[in-house]
């Protein structure tokens, strides 16, 4: 099996990016329109400063905060885990599994956004390999 890298997976992608002062409501509208589960939060230079996911939206609502008045910078996950474009799919799956998250920004060396991957972007064989590795470690431990 060949190992796909992140650059291959996101090569045709135009990730949803918002500025930190965008409201949670507007961010959710954009996520809904694009049918994505996460938005990358970038500064004016396109550098990643956070990620906003459906889980973050639920947290805003559960705390009784007004999504139309709450800026995404107050609800996002700051400094999320990221991965390089040349990293392999299995590395991304390991990071997501170990960190308990479903979305992973792909960043260039200069910090610029290349894309974002989610668990659904990976093929069955890649998931199978992760499951196999997990099983090995469970038997060893």
C-alpha positions in Angstrom: 0.0 0.0 0.0 1.3 3.4 -0.9 1.3 6.0 1.8 -0.6 9.2 0.8 0.8 12.4 2.2 -1.3 15.4 3.3 -0.4 17.4 0.2 -2.1 14.7 -1.9 -5.2 14.6 0.3 -5.8 18.4 0.3 -4.4 19.2 -3.2 -7.8 20.4 -4.5 -9.1 21.9 -1.3 -10.0 25.4 -0.5 -10.4 25.4 3.3 -12.9 27.6 5.0 -11.1 30.3 6.8 -12.5 33.1 8.9 -11.0 36.0 10.8 -10.9 36.0 14.6 -13.5 38.8 14.9 -16.1 36.9 12.8 -19.1 35.9 14.9 -19.8 32.4 15.9 -23.2 32.6 14.1 -21.6 33.8 10.8 -18.9 31.1 11.1 -21.6 28.4 11.6 -23.5 29.7 8.6 -20.4 29.5 6.4 -19.7 26.0 7.8 -23.2 24.9 7.0 -23.1 26.4 3.5 -19.8 24.6 2.7 -20.9 21.4 4.5 -17.8 21.3 6.6 -17.3 20.6 10.3 -14.6 23.1 11.0 -13.3 26.5 10.0 -9.7 27.6 10.2 -9.2 30.9 12.0 -6.5 33.0 10.4 -5.0 36.4 11.0 -4.7 39.1 8.3 -1.6 37.4 6.9 -3.3 34.0 6.5 -1.5 32.5 9.5 -3.4 30.0 11.6 -4.4 31.3 15.0 -7.0 28.7 15.9 -9.7 26.3 14.7 -13.4 26.4 15.3 -15.4 23.2 15.1 -19.0 22.0 15.7 -17.9 21.0 19.2 -16.9 24.7 19.9 -20.3 25.8 18.7 -22.0 23.4 21.0 -19.9 24.7 23.9 -20.9 28.3 23.1 -24.6 27.4 23.1 -24.4 25.2 26.2 -23.0 28.2 28.1 -25.9 30.4 27.1 -23.7 32.7 25.0 -25.2 34.6 22.1 -23.7 33.2 18.9 -24.6 36.5 17.1 -22.6 38.5 19.6 -19.8 36.1 20.4 -16.7 36.4 18.3 -15.0 33.2 17.1 -11.8 34.2 18.8 -13.5 33.7 22.1 -14.8 30.2 21.2 -12.1 28.7 19.0 -9.4 26.2 20.0 -6.2 28.2 20.1 -3.0 26.8 18.7 -4.4 23.5 17.5 -2.2 20.6 16.6 -1.1 20.8 13.0 0.6 18.6 10.5 3.0 19.2 7.6 2.1 18.6 3.9 4.7 15.8 3.6 3.4 13.9 6.6 1.7 10.6 5.9 -2.0 9.8 6.4 -1.3 7.4 9.2 0.6 10.1 11.1 -2.5 12.4 10.9 -4.8 9.6 12.0 -2.5 8.9 15.0 -2.5 12.5 16.0 -6.3 12.8 15.8 -6.8 9.5 17.7 -4.3 10.4 20.4 -5.6 14.0 20.8 -9.3 13.1 20.6 -10.1 15.5 17.8 -11.5 15.1 14.3 -10.0 17.9 12.3 -6.3 18.6 11.7 -4.9 21.7 9.9 -2.2 21.2 7.3 0.4 23.9 7.5 3.4 24.8 5.3 6.8 25.5 7.0 6.1 29.2 6.9 2.9 28.7 8.9 0.7 29.3 5.9 -2.5 27.2 5.6 -2.4 24.4 3.0 -5.6 22.7 4.0 -7.4 20.7 6.7 -8.2 17.0 7.0 -10.8 15.2 8.9 -11.2 11.5 9.7 -13.5 11.1 6.7 -10.8 12.2 4.3 -8.9 8.9 4.8 -9.3 5.7 3.0 -10.4 2.4 4.6 -6.9 0.9 4.3 -5.5 3.9 6.3 -8.1 3.4 9.0 -7.4 -0.4 9.0 -3.7 0.2 9.5 -4.4 2.4 12.5 -6.8 -0.2 13.9 -4.1 -2.8 13.4 -1.5 -0.7 15.2 -3.8 0.0 18.0 -4.5 -3.7 18.4 -0.8 -4.5 18.6 -0.2 -2.0 21.3 -3.2 -3.2 23.3 -1.8 -6.8 23.2 1.7 -5.6 24.2 0.4 -3.5 27.1 
